[in-house]
Amino acid sequence: MRIPVIDKSYLPLLPSSPSIPTGSFLRVSGTQILNEQNTSVLLRGCGLGGWMKMENSITGFPGHEVRFRETLLSTLGPDMYNFFFDRYLYHFFNEKDIKLLTSLGLNCLRVAFDYHHFEDDMDPYVLKPEGFKHLDRIVGLCARAGVYTVLDLHAVPGGQNPSGNSNNVTSHAAFWDHKTHQDRAIWLWQKIANRYKDNPWVVGYSPLNEPADRSYKATKLVNWYQRVEKAIREVDDKHILFWDGNLATDWTGFETLVPDGHGGQKKAGIFPNSVYSCRDYGVYGLPQSERYIGTPEQKKLLRDTYEHRVSFMKRNQLCIWNAEFGPVYANEEDDGPDWLTINVSRMDMLEYQLKLYDAEKISWSIWLWKDIGYQGMVYTPKDSPWITLLHGWLQKKQKLDLDCCGNRPQPDVVKLFKPIEEWIDRESPAAKYTYPLTWGLKRHVMRDVTEILLGDSLQGDFCGYFDGKTDTELEELLSSFGLKEEEDEEGNGESGKSSAKGWAVQRGYLNALLRLHNGKSRRVIGV
């Protein structure tokens, strides 16, 4: 195989120290985040998902990132494989993205990452320094623009939950079964905290995304949180820690009283200089959901749902961060001629939520920055090289209902699985109570059959689209994730015009809403 010659002009320079503005370490005081001048700071940001932790609905592969990477390595060979992912990581977020992000009035980027970038399962406790190449680049880009970053560990050894978003190739969260898995995650956090301990633009660390611990009162989760908090504080006592509840929403066990080491008691899962996060996806933003028209009943449901999700924080007077929210967007091909009307109604719901968060004075991070068209504030359009090449595959993927997130229910798949679900329920009524209980029987069946068995068995089909591609051809495909030249700042947007240096476009009505909400102009660019 020909070793690709990489054009060095592709590669961005890391910002030098003099170009980074002086930052202020943030800290938590009661229910507020304060800077060093004791001024309250509200984090307004978005999640960089699909980047150093890829997800199938964000970029289009089936199944799980670890299986996708294994298959692509066999397809391309090591040199082209490394080239593919280096270029993907660069195009997915670079200088143009941070310029657009700041134009929206945002001041924070939640950066999701996978432990595989920093440690090999076959060589544990050995740090892979190359893992910091792009993470350092993003932290530097954001700092230079005056934007904070939250470093969010999205995937740990064994998987912290049974979902694909933790890169878990099974439906069992083995992280909670093995102390070695838990120790490795703590070791990694000490390495990361030591690297960024003196960087004020890293606002803090989110030790674990959406854990799912089935033990009584989440004992294993709370115990691990106590251990990782102590380990991080041994090397970094400045940065804020951002904590998720069990299944992101359940705080059972966090208020259990334990000895505080000074003859008194404290609540087991409440820590100093910490923020507690919720997820607040609105029910009217899901595919085939009821249309939001702003009735008093609809607003009450959104408000009551939010209040339930933050009741633990309010009861304990803790600082709240809404780590994820945002609708799935409709498109003409999948949702018909009313797609734009549907999206406007979902923007109306989002506007109500933003006003609610303002009234509550909480920080938030919308999900997500970029994808192939489901939830992203920026997305690859249908005429981009990536979507053009993969259009047939993406249609097949949707028809087979391979993704949990973003997909529309497929009648043929529903018809196929309904008798299986009924048979399981008839023969074992207890099956519907399999953990996580919130999934229900249908979700458990689909996870094991379509996402794991069927999805990962189709990795070869997906990776076959890249077989034999040259570095130039791969570069053109991956540039689909790069922001168009006309889209990197407010103004001059023309959503139908492609650029050799990038194709991705803004979701105009969403970003106009954010501009208006954050005191910017409301100019609409794209749809």
Residue, then its C-alpha position, 0 to 999 in steps of 0.5 A: m500500500r502506498i504511504p500517503v504523503i500528508d500535506k502539512s498545510y492541513l495541520p493546524l498549529l497549536p496556539s502559542s501561550p502569548s495568544i491565549p488571553t488570561g483566564s479566570f479559574l471558576r469555582v462553585s459557591g452554593t448554587q452559582i459558578l463564580n469567577e475570581q472576581n466573585t462575579s456569577v458566570l452562566l455557562r452557555g454552550c454545546g456538546l462536541g459529541g461524535w468527535m473523540k467519542m464517535e456515535n453511529s447516528i452522528t456520522g453514519f456507521p452502524g453498531h459501535e465505534v470500536r467495531f467500526r475502527e477494527t473493521l476500517l483498520s483491516t480495510l485501509g491498513p494502518d497508514m491510511y487508517n491513521f490518516f482517516f481519523d486524523r483528518y476526521l478529527y481536524h475537519f470536525f472541529n477547527e478554527k472555523d467552528i470556534k469562530l461560529l460558536t462564539s458568534l452565537g454568544l456561546n462561552c463553553l464547549r463540552v468535549a466528550f472523549d473515549y478512554h481508548h484515545f489515551e490507553d490500550d486495553m492490551d497495555p493498561y496504565v500506559l498513557k498514549p501521548e498522541g491522545f492529547k494531540h487533538l484534545d490540546r488543540i481544541v482546548g487551545l482553540c477555545a482558550r484563544a477565543g475566550v471559550y471554556t471547555v468541560l472535559d467529559l469522559h464518555a466511555v470507560p473500560g467495560g462500559q459504564n452503561p449498556s448503551g452504544n454511547s459508551n462504546n459498549v459492544t454488549s448490553h451489560a455495563a461491566f465497568w461496575d463488575h471489575k475494580t480494575h476497570q474502575d481503577r484504570a478510569i481513576w488513573l486516567w483522570q489523574k493524568i488528565a487533571n495533572r495535564y490541565k491543572d493550571n489551565p483556567w480555560v478548562v472549567g472542569y471535568s465530568p468524571l463519567n457520562e450517564p452511568a448505569d449502576r444496578s447495585y442497591k442505591a447505586t452503591k458502586l457508583v457513589n463509592w466510585y465517585q468518592r474515589v475519583e473525587k479524592a484522586i483528582r483532588e490529589v493533583d488538582d484542587k482548582h477545577i470544578l467537577f461535573w457529576d451525572g446521576n445514575l442513568a443521568t437522572d436518578w440520585t438515589g444513594f447520593e444523600t445517604l449519610v456517611p462519616d465525614g472524617h471529622g466526627g460528623q456526617k455528610k451526604a455520600g454523593i455531594f462534593p465541594n466545588s461541584v456542579y450536578s447535571c441533568r438531561d432535559y430533552g423535551v418530549y415534543g422534540l422527538p420523531q413523531s411526537e405531538r406538535y408543540i404549539g405552546t398550550p398551557e398544558q404543554k408548557k406545564l408538562l415541560r416545566d414539571t418535567y424539568e422540576h422533577r429532573v432538578s429536584f435533587m439539586k434544589r433540595n440540596q441547594l446545589c449548582i445545576w447544569n443542564a448537560e444535554f437538551g435539544p430536539v431531533y430535526a425533521n428533513e424533507e426526505d424522511d418527514g415529508p413536505d411539513w418538515l420545516t413546519i415541524n422544525v419551527s414548532r420544535m424551535d418554539m419548544l426550545e425557545y420556551q426551554l431557554k427562557l425557563y433556564d434563564a429564569e432559573k439562572i442555570s448553565w446549559s449545554i445543548w446537544l449537539w454541535k455537529d452531525i449528519g443532520y439529526q440534532g446538530m447545530v451544524y450538519t453535513p448537507k445532502d450534496s456533500p461528498w460524505i452524504t453523496l457516497l453514503h446516501g444508499w447506506l444511510q437509507k438502508k440503515q434507517k430502514l433496518d432501524l439500526d440506531c437508537c438515537g435520531n431514527r424514525p420508527q420503521p413499520d416493517v421492523v415494528k411488525l417484525f419485532k412485536p410478536i417476539e416482544e409478545w412471546i418474551d413477555r408471555e413466557s417471562p413477564a419478568a423480562k420487561y423489568t430488566y435493568p435499566l427499567t426505563w428502557g422497557l422490553k422493546r428497547h432491550v430487544m432492539r438493543d441486543v438484536t439490531e444495534i449489537l448483532l445486526g449493526d456490528s455485523l454490517q461494519g464490513d458493508f459500511c467500511g467497504y465504501f472506503d476501500g481503495k480510496t486514496d488519501t486525496e479522495l479520503e480528504e475530500l470525503l472528510s472535508s464534508f465535516g468541515l464548516k463551509e467558508e461562508e458559514d464560519e461567521e455570521g453573514n454571507g451564508e448561502s446554504g446551497k453553495s459548496s466549498a472545496k475546503g468544507w461543506a457543513v452548514q448551519r441549522g439557521y433557525l436554531n442558531a438565529l434563536l441562540r444569537l437572539h437569546n444571547g444578545k446577538s443579531r437574529r440573522v437567519i443563515g440556512v435552514 
